Amino acid sequence: MSPQHLVLDLGGVLFHFDHAHRLQRLADAFALPADRLDVLLWGSGFSADCDSGKYPHAAEVRERIRAATDFTGSEDDLDAAWCSAFRPDHAVRETLERHRGSRSLALFTNNGPLEQEALLRLYPTMFYGFDHLLFSHRLGHRKPTLAAFDAAAKQLGAYPDDILFIDDSATNTDAARAAGWTALHFQSRETLERALRPRIQ
């Protein structure tokens, strides 16, 4: 039988992802050079710490961003700039609606509490129909660690061989296979459609 749990990555699959665009948006909002912000917020390990659950609440993430950058603007401006790397891929959303079938649908992403709060508020329709939203900050582990895949399977209540995982990172899909999952390296909407369509015929 084909896997009955369909699990997708967020950035690069359900949403287009452009870190360079985010850095420029942050630079414009914070009046700091983009390369400096990249060092302060990503090179320092801060973003990875957010993804891993070190800062469990979006408010704390905002406070730490403000402290690191001296940003004094509004919460809405901060959220919009921080999440500007993500742009909804409506073609992927439509493909899921047409070819999901009876599968359970889950999101599995390396992101922190600010992304979870802001993206669900900014783009609510992109998350409609998902049975599980597995953000790494809640799991306490990030892909591609085995612990992240084990924690995600536990949250799904699924055996590894009953999961189809779709991610734009080959490193992550390789790790998923090592954890016993079926995995597909996402490259386009057509990749997703080819993988899903035969399974419901």
TIFIPA-742096 format. One record per residue (C-alpha): residue number from 1; residue in three letters; z negated, y negated, x. Coordinates in nm, 4 decimals, padded with zeros to 6 digits. Layout:
+-------+------+----------+----------+----------+
! kolro ! vogu !       c3 !       c2 !       c1 !
+-------+------+----------+----------+----------+
!   NUM !  ALA !        Z !        Y !        X !
...
+-------+------+----------+----------+----------+
***
This chain:
+-------+------+----------+----------+----------+
! kolro ! vogu !       c3 !       c2 !       c1 !
+-------+------+----------+----------+----------+
!     1 !  MET !  00.0000 !  00.0000 !  00.0000 !
!     2 !  SER !  00.0675 ! -00.3554 !  00.1150 !
!     3 !  PRO ! -00.2270 ! -00.5820 !  00.2042 !
!     4 !  GLN ! -00.3845 ! -00.7396 ! -00.1023 !
!     5 !  HIS ! -00.5503 ! -01.0327 !  00.0763 !
!     6 !  LEU ! -00.3134 ! -01.3090 !  00.1859 !
!     7 !  VAL ! -00.4729 ! -01.5374 !  00.4461 !
!     8 !  LEU ! -00.3053 ! -01.8550 !  00.5751 !
!     9 !  ASP ! -00.3739 ! -02.1058 !  00.8471 !
!    10 !  LEU ! -00.3986 ! -02.4719 !  00.7431 !
!    11 !  GLY ! -00.2457 ! -02.6890 !  01.0182 !
!    12 !  GLY !  00.1020 ! -02.5613 !  01.0978 !
!    13 !  VAL !  00.1378 ! -02.3458 !  00.7854 !
!    14 !  LEU !  00.0057 ! -02.4956 !  00.4599 !
!    15 !  PHE !  00.0234 ! -02.8412 !  00.6193 !
!    16 !  HIS !  00.2526 ! -02.9783 !  00.8865 !
!    17 !  PHE !  00.0440 ! -03.0690 !  01.1919 !
!    18 !  ASP !  00.1082 ! -03.3600 !  01.4327 !
!    19 !  HIS ! -00.1746 ! -03.4416 !  01.6740 !
!    20 !  ALA !  00.0255 ! -03.7167 !  01.8494 !
!    21 !  HIS !  00.0684 ! -03.8958 !  01.5161 !
!    22 !  ARG ! -00.3069 ! -03.8724 !  01.4555 !
!    23 !  LEU ! -00.3838 ! -04.0189 !  01.7968 !
!    24 !  GLN ! -00.1583 ! -04.3157 !  01.7236 !
!    25 !  ARG ! -00.3184 ! -04.3699 !  01.3826 !
!    26 !  LEU ! -00.6628 ! -04.3576 !  01.5437 !
!    27 !  ALA ! -00.5501 ! -04.5950 !  01.8175 !
!    28 !  ASP ! -00.4272 ! -04.8445 !  01.5576 !
!    29 !  ALA ! -00.7456 ! -04.8158 !  01.3508 !
!    30 !  PHE ! -00.9944 ! -04.8130 !  01.6397 !
!    31 !  ALA ! -00.8135 ! -05.0567 !  01.8727 !
!    32 !  LEU ! -00.8397 ! -04.8115 !  02.1636 !
!    33 !  PRO ! -00.5654 ! -04.6427 !  02.3689 !
!    34 !  ALA ! -00.4488 ! -04.3090 !  02.2279 !
!    35 !  ASP ! -00.5066 ! -04.1266 !  02.5573 !
!    36 !  ARG ! -00.8615 ! -04.2609 !  02.5731 !
!    37 !  LEU ! -00.9319 ! -04.1354 !  02.2210 !
!    38 !  ASP ! -00.7870 ! -03.7963 !  02.3110 !
!    39 !  VAL ! -01.0391 ! -03.7700 !  02.5947 !
!    40 !  LEU ! -01.3329 ! -03.9015 !  02.3903 !
!    41 !  LEU ! -01.2808 ! -03.6887 !  02.0812 !
!    42 !  TRP ! -01.0894 ! -03.3803 !  02.1998 !
!    43 !  GLY ! -01.1110 ! -03.3551 !  02.5779 !
!    44 !  SER ! -01.4885 ! -03.3949 !  02.5595 !
!    45 !  GLY ! -01.5194 ! -03.0856 !  02.3406 !
!    46 !  PHE ! -01.6428 ! -03.2891 !  02.0431 !
!    47 !  SER ! -01.3710 ! -03.1701 !  01.8033 !
!    48 !  ALA ! -01.4248 ! -02.8067 !  01.9045 !
!    49 !  ASP ! -01.7975 ! -02.8514 !  01.8452 !
!    50 !  CYS ! -01.7208 ! -02.9817 !  01.4957 !
!    51 !  ASP ! -01.5013 ! -02.6781 !  01.4310 !
!    52 !  SER ! -01.7764 ! -02.4442 !  01.5517 !
!    53 !  GLY ! -02.0401 ! -02.5837 !  01.3171 !
!    54 !  LYS ! -02.2491 ! -02.7858 !  01.5618 !
!    55 !  TYR ! -02.2367 ! -03.0776 !  01.3157 !
!    56 !  PRO ! -02.2680 ! -02.9232 !  00.9690 !
!    57 !  HIS ! -02.2052 ! -03.2356 !  00.7597 !
!    58 !  ALA ! -01.9113 ! -03.4745 !  00.7402 !
!    59 !  ALA ! -02.1472 ! -03.7740 !  00.7515 !
!    60 !  GLU ! -02.2794 ! -03.6661 !  01.0905 !
!    61 !  VAL ! -01.9259 ! -03.6242 !  01.2247 !
!    62 !  ARG ! -01.8417 ! -03.9772 !  01.1105 !
!    63 !  GLU ! -02.1551 ! -04.1152 !  01.2754 !
!    64 !  ARG ! -02.0676 ! -03.9507 !  01.6057 !
!    65 !  ILE ! -01.7078 ! -04.0732 !  01.5919 !
!    66 !  ARG ! -01.8361 ! -04.4257 !  01.5329 !
!    67 !  ALA ! -02.0826 ! -04.3949 !  01.8212 !
!    68 !  ALA ! -01.8135 ! -04.2699 !  02.0596 !
!    69 !  THR ! -01.5521 ! -04.5314 !  01.9664 !
!    70 !  ASP ! -01.7518 ! -04.8320 !  01.8380 !
!    71 !  PHE ! -01.5499 ! -04.8130 !  01.5155 !
!    72 !  THR ! -01.6931 ! -05.0388 !  01.2432 !
!    73 !  GLY ! -01.4299 ! -04.9967 !  00.9716 !
!    74 !  SER ! -01.4609 ! -04.8271 !  00.6359 !
!    75 !  GLU ! -01.5305 ! -04.4608 !  00.5743 !
!    76 !  ASP ! -01.1972 ! -04.4276 !  00.3947 !
!    77 !  ASP ! -01.0078 ! -04.5699 !  00.6939 !
!    78 !  LEU ! -01.1904 ! -04.3372 !  00.9318 !
!    79 !  ASP ! -01.1200 ! -04.0311 !  00.7171 !
!    80 !  ALA ! -00.7537 ! -04.1188 !  00.6728 !
!    81 !  ALA ! -00.7001 ! -04.1693 !  01.0459 !
!    82 !  TRP ! -00.8953 ! -03.8569 !  01.1452 !
!    83 !  CYS ! -00.6982 ! -03.6396 !  00.9030 !
!    84 !  SER ! -00.3582 ! -03.8030 !  00.9586 !
!    85 !  ALA ! -00.2382 ! -03.5082 !  01.1693 !
!    86 !  PHE ! -00.2070 ! -03.3117 !  00.8436 !
!    87 !  ARG !  00.0857 ! -03.3580 !  00.6031 !
!    88 !  PRO !  00.1278 ! -03.1225 !  00.3057 !
!    89 !  ASP !  00.4136 ! -02.8724 !  00.3239 !
!    90 !  HIS !  00.5125 ! -02.8572 ! -00.0406 !
!    91 !  ALA !  00.7820 ! -02.5979 !  00.0288 !
!    92 !  VAL !  00.5173 ! -02.3556 !  00.1563 !
!    93 !  ARG !  00.2989 ! -02.4300 ! -00.1445 !
!    94 !  GLU !  00.5896 ! -02.3580 ! -00.3804 !
!    95 !  THR !  00.6741 ! -02.0344 ! -00.1954 !
!    96 !  LEU !  00.3148 ! -01.9168 ! -00.2361 !
!    97 !  GLU !  00.3234 ! -01.9896 ! -00.6082 !
!    98 !  ARG !  00.6455 ! -01.7908 ! -00.6522 !
!    99 !  HIS !  00.5718 ! -01.4929 ! -00.4278 !
!   100 !  ARG !  00.1955 ! -01.4541 ! -00.4073 !
!   101 !  GLY !  00.1900 ! -01.1920 ! -00.6801 !
!   102 !  SER ! -00.1542 ! -01.0459 ! -00.7514 !
!   103 !  ARG ! -00.2874 ! -01.0978 ! -00.3998 !
!   104 !  SER ! -00.6140 ! -01.2742 ! -00.3269 !
!   105 !  LEU ! -00.5349 ! -01.6021 ! -00.1473 !
!   106 !  ALA ! -00.7456 ! -01.7499 !  00.1321 !
!   107 !  LEU ! -00.7288 ! -02.0269 !  00.3884 !
!   108 !  PHE ! -00.8623 ! -01.9542 !  00.7388 !
!   109 !  THR ! -00.8686 ! -02.2576 !  00.9673 !
!   110 !  ASN ! -01.0287 ! -02.3973 !  01.2800 !
!   111 !  ASN ! -01.1586 ! -02.7213 !  01.1323 !
!   112 !  GLY ! -01.4851 ! -02.9016 !  01.0789 !
!   113 !  PRO ! -01.6720 ! -03.0477 !  00.7817 !
!   114 !  LEU ! -01.4922 ! -03.3824 !  00.7873 !
!   115 !  GLU ! -01.1505 ! -03.2172 !  00.7523 !
!   116 !  GLN ! -01.2816 ! -02.9927 !  00.4766 !
!   117 !  GLU ! -01.4293 ! -03.2802 !  00.2780 !
!   118 !  ALA ! -01.1473 ! -03.5290 !  00.3315 !
!   119 !  LEU ! -00.8442 ! -03.3027 !  00.2969 !
!   120 !  LEU ! -00.9696 ! -03.1503 ! -00.0294 !
!   121 !  ARG ! -01.0253 ! -03.5023 ! -00.1625 !
!   122 !  LEU ! -00.6927 ! -03.6422 ! -00.0382 !
!   123 !  TYR ! -00.4713 ! -03.3444 ! -00.1300 !
!   124 !  PRO ! -00.6509 ! -03.1458 ! -00.4025 !
!   125 !  THR ! -00.3400 ! -02.9811 ! -00.5465 !
!   126 !  MET ! -00.2604 ! -02.8162 ! -00.2113 !
!   127 !  PHE ! -00.5755 ! -02.6061 ! -00.2477 !
!   128 !  TYR ! -00.5368 ! -02.5043 ! -00.6122 !
!   129 !  GLY ! -00.5345 ! -02.1296 ! -00.6618 !
!   130 !  PHE ! -00.7109 ! -02.0418 ! -00.3371 !
!   131 !  ASP ! -00.9854 ! -01.7852 ! -00.3829 !
!   132 !  HIS ! -01.1486 ! -01.8580 ! -00.0454 !
!   133 !  LEU ! -01.1515 ! -02.1590 !  00.1872 !
!   134 !  LEU ! -01.2697 ! -02.0240 !  00.5234 !
!   135 !  PHE ! -01.3358 ! -02.3190 !  00.7523 !
!   136 !  SER ! -01.4548 ! -02.2250 !  01.1008 !
!   137 !  HIS ! -01.7483 ! -02.4648 !  01.0895 !
!   138 !  ARG ! -01.8973 ! -02.2529 !  00.8109 !
!   139 !  LEU ! -01.8175 ! -01.9224 !  00.9788 !
!   140 !  GLY ! -01.9722 ! -02.0386 !  01.3075 !
!   141 !  HIS ! -01.6764 ! -01.9067 !  01.5082 !
!   142 !  ARG ! -01.3251 ! -02.0254 !  01.5881 !
!   143 !  LYS ! -00.9995 ! -01.8328 !  01.6086 !
!   144 !  PRO ! -00.8947 ! -01.6474 !  01.8200 !
!   145 !  THR ! -01.2365 ! -01.4891 !  01.8817 !
!   146 !  LEU ! -01.2952 ! -01.1457 !  01.7335 !
!   147 !  ALA ! -01.6179 ! -01.2784 !  01.5806 !
!   148 !  ALA ! -01.4154 ! -01.5294 !  01.3750 !
!   149 !  PHE ! -01.1920 ! -01.2577 !  01.2310 !
!   150 !  ASP ! -01.4871 ! -01.0308 !  01.1605 !
!   151 !  ALA ! -01.6733 ! -01.3144 !  00.9859 !
!   152 !  ALA ! -01.3651 ! -01.4023 !  00.7802 !
!   153 !  ALA ! -01.3123 ! -01.0404 !  00.6698 !
!   154 !  LYS ! -01.6774 ! -01.0227 !  00.5687 !
!   155 !  GLN ! -01.6422 ! -01.3374 !  00.3586 !
!   156 !  LEU ! -01.3318 ! -01.1927 !  00.1953 !
!   157 !  GLY ! -01.5058 ! -00.8636 !  00.1269 !
!   158 !  ALA ! -01.1962 ! -00.6953 !  00.2671 !
!   159 !  TYR ! -01.1140 ! -00.4151 !  00.5078 !
!   160 !  PRO ! -00.9075 ! -00.5381 !  00.8042 !
!   161 !  ASP ! -00.6039 ! -00.3283 !  00.7098 !
!   162 !  ASP ! -00.5963 ! -00.4906 !  00.3649 !
!   163 !  ILE ! -00.5363 ! -00.8417 !  00.5065 !
!   164 !  LEU ! -00.2040 ! -01.0147 !  00.5772 !
!   165 !  PHE ! -00.2672 ! -01.3133 !  00.8042 !
!   166 !  ILE ! -00.0119 ! -01.5917 !  00.8622 !
!   167 !  ASP ! -00.0606 ! -01.8430 !  01.1444 !
!   168 !  ASP !  00.1686 ! -02.0618 !  01.3549 !
!   169 !  SER ! -00.0193 ! -01.9629 !  01.6730 !
!   170 !  ALA !  00.0959 ! -01.6413 !  01.8421 !
!   171 !  THR ! -00.2423 ! -01.6270 !  02.0158 !
!   172 !  ASN ! -00.4124 ! -01.6160 !  01.6767 !
!   173 !  THR ! -00.1775 ! -01.3579 !  01.5280 !
!   174 !  ASP ! -00.2229 ! -01.1370 !  01.8353 !
!   175 !  ALA ! -00.6005 ! -01.1663 !  01.7936 !
!   176 !  ALA ! -00.5723 ! -01.0809 !  01.4247 !
!   177 !  ARG ! -00.3793 ! -00.7636 !  01.5071 !
!   178 !  ALA ! -00.6445 ! -00.6721 !  01.7631 !
!   179 !  ALA ! -00.8999 ! -00.7060 !  01.4808 !
!   180 !  GLY ! -00.6998 ! -00.4620 !  01.2676 !
!   181 !  TRP ! -00.5282 ! -00.7186 !  01.0439 !
!   182 !  THR ! -00.1574 ! -00.7305 !  00.9645 !
!   183 !  ALA ! -00.0298 ! -01.0604 !  01.1047 !
!   184 !  LEU !  00.2820 ! -01.2748 !  01.0863 !
!   185 !  HIS !  00.3703 ! -01.5523 !  01.3300 !
!   186 !  PHE !  00.4757 ! -01.8399 !  01.1018 !
!   187 !  GLN !  00.7809 ! -02.0411 !  01.2022 !
!   188 !  SER !  00.9184 ! -02.1728 !  00.8730 !
!   189 !  ARG !  00.8950 ! -02.1424 !  00.4965 !
!   190 !  GLU !  01.1698 ! -01.8816 !  00.5195 !
!   191 !  THR !  00.9425 ! -01.6730 !  00.7437 !
!   192 !  LEU !  00.6818 ! -01.6718 !  00.4689 !
!   193 !  GLU !  00.9289 ! -01.5977 !  00.1917 !
!   194 !  ARG !  01.0804 ! -01.3023 !  00.3770 !
!   195 !  ALA !  00.7336 ! -01.1594 !  00.4363 !
!   196 !  LEU !  00.6178 ! -01.1955 !  00.0762 !
!   197 !  ARG !  00.9222 ! -01.1300 ! -00.1377 !
!   198 !  PRO !  00.9735 ! -00.7566 ! -00.0610 !
!   199 !  ARG !  00.6070 ! -00.6863 ! -00.1208 !
!   200 !  ILE !  00.6196 ! -00.7725 ! -00.4907 !
!   201 !  GLN !  00.9459 ! -00.5990 ! -00.5795 !
+-------+------+----------+----------+----------+
***
